[in-house]
Amino acid sequence: MSNINIISLVLIVEFNNEESSKIAYNAIYPEIKFSSSDRVNINANLIKNCLKITVKAKDFIILRAVFNTYMRWLNNISKILQIISE
């Protein structure tokens, strides 16, 4: 009998305004919608000017990979938003 543990991570990123959080959400949404893996489940939603990303993974390896990927994307999105607002 297999005992499967689920590891959860909730990442909340606060942006300067709701418009920026919507831009970030729309930028990562295709990756979430079309991600196909039986090892991980990813959801995202907006809460005012915050983007909440929930990751549920079957192991730490995939959790770390997803976390690193989304942090890199969000960092790039943040840099682009900063350049645009100047």
C-alpha positions as CSV (number, residue, x, y, z in Angstrom):
1,M,0.0,0.0,0.0
2,S,1.4,3.4,-1.0
3,N,1.3,6.3,1.3
4,I,1.3,9.6,-0.7
5,N,2.0,12.8,1.1
6,I,1.2,16.1,-0.4
7,I,3.4,19.1,0.2
8,S,1.7,22.5,-0.1
9,L,3.2,25.9,-0.7
10,V,1.3,29.2,-0.7
11,L,3.1,32.2,-2.2
12,I,1.5,35.6,-1.9
13,V,3.1,38.4,-3.9
14,E,2.0,42.0,-3.2
15,F,2.1,44.5,-6.1
16,N,1.8,48.3,-6.0
17,N,-1.7,48.2,-7.4
18,E,-4.4,45.9,-8.7
19,E,-3.6,46.5,-12.3
20,S,0.0,45.2,-11.8
21,S,-1.3,42.1,-10.0
22,K,-3.7,41.5,-12.9
23,I,-0.9,41.8,-15.4
24,A,1.2,39.3,-13.5
25,Y,-1.7,36.9,-13.2
26,N,-2.5,37.1,-16.9
27,A,1.2,36.5,-17.7
28,I,1.5,33.3,-15.7
29,Y,-2.1,32.0,-16.3
30,P,-1.3,30.1,-19.5
31,E,1.5,28.2,-17.7
32,I,-0.9,27.2,-14.9
33,K,-3.8,26.4,-17.3
34,F,-1.7,24.2,-19.5
35,S,0.6,22.6,-17.0
36,S,0.2,18.9,-17.1
37,S,1.8,16.8,-14.5
38,D,0.6,14.2,-12.1
39,R,3.2,15.3,-9.6
40,V,2.0,18.9,-9.1
41,N,-1.1,21.0,-9.0
42,I,-0.9,24.8,-9.3
43,N,-3.6,27.4,-8.8
44,A,-3.5,31.2,-8.8
45,N,-6.0,33.9,-7.8
46,L,-6.1,37.6,-7.2
47,I,-6.8,39.2,-3.9
48,K,-6.9,43.0,-4.5
49,N,-3.3,43.9,-5.3
50,C,-1.9,40.5,-4.4
51,L,-1.3,37.4,-6.5
52,K,-1.7,34.2,-4.5
53,I,-0.2,31.1,-6.0
54,T,-0.9,27.7,-4.4
55,V,1.3,24.7,-5.2
56,K,0.5,21.1,-4.1
57,A,3.3,18.6,-5.0
58,K,4.0,15.0,-4.4
59,D,7.6,15.6,-3.6
60,F,10.1,18.3,-2.7
61,I,12.0,18.1,-6.0
62,I,9.0,19.2,-8.1
63,L,7.9,21.7,-5.5
64,R,11.3,23.4,-5.5
65,A,11.4,23.4,-9.3
66,V,8.0,25.0,-9.5
67,F,8.8,27.6,-6.8
68,N,12.1,28.6,-8.6
69,T,10.4,28.9,-11.9
70,Y,7.5,31.0,-10.7
71,M,9.9,33.2,-8.6
72,R,12.0,33.8,-11.7
73,W,8.9,34.7,-13.8
74,L,7.5,37.0,-11.1
75,N,10.9,38.7,-10.7
76,N,11.0,39.3,-14.5
77,I,7.4,40.6,-14.5
78,S,8.2,42.9,-11.6
79,K,11.2,44.3,-13.4
80,I,9.2,44.9,-16.6
81,L,6.4,46.6,-14.7
82,Q,9.0,48.8,-13.0
83,I,10.5,49.8,-16.4
84,I,7.1,50.5,-17.9
85,S,6.0,52.7,-14.9
86,E,9.1,55.0,-15.2
